[in-house]
Amino acid sequence: MKTNKIIIDTRPKIKIQLDHKTFLTIRSMDSFNLWKERYPLARIIE
């Protein structure tokens, strides 16, 4: 019987704030740049 391997994601988690009430967790700065184009007030929280 085959067992499932547990995959651990070691990429860093970056929390961003798009506006006064919307928060996201992304995995790369490239993603942040895309969000920054849509939401100019976006900022990195953590």
ZADRENLO-919412 format. One line per field, with one value per residue (C-alpha): residue number from 1; x, y, z. Coordinates in steps of 0.25 Angstrom, whole numbers, plus 5000, padded with zeros to 4 digits. Layout:
% ZADRENLO-919412
n	(NUM,...)
xx	(X,...)
yy	(Y,...)
zz	(Z,...)
END
This chain:
% ZADRENLO-919412
n	(1,2,3,4,5,6,7,8,9,10,11,12,13,14,15,16,17,18,19,20,21,22,23,24,25,26,27,28,29,30,31,32,33,34,35,36,37,38,39,40,41,42,43,44,45,46)
xx	(5000,5005,5006,5004,5016,5014,5019,5024,5024,5037,5034,5033,5019,5017,5005,5000,4989,4981,4972,4967,4960,4966,4978,4985,4996,5005,5017,5026,5029,5025,5011,5012,5016,5004,4995,5002,4998,4983,4984,4994,4992,4996,5007,5014,5010,5019)
yy	(5000,5014,5025,5039,5048,5061,5073,5085,5098,5106,5118,5131,5136,5151,5158,5170,5180,5185,5195,5198,5185,5175,5166,5155,5145,5143,5135,5144,5159,5157,5155,5167,5175,5170,5174,5188,5191,5189,5195,5206,5208,5193,5191,5180,5177,5165)
zz	(5000,4996,5007,5004,5006,5013,5005,5013,5005,5009,5001,5010,5013,5011,5016,5009,5011,4999,5005,5019,5021,5011,5014,5006,5008,4995,4992,4984,4981,4967,4972,4980,4968,4961,4972,4974,4959,4963,4977,4977,4992,4995,5005,5012,5026,5030)
END
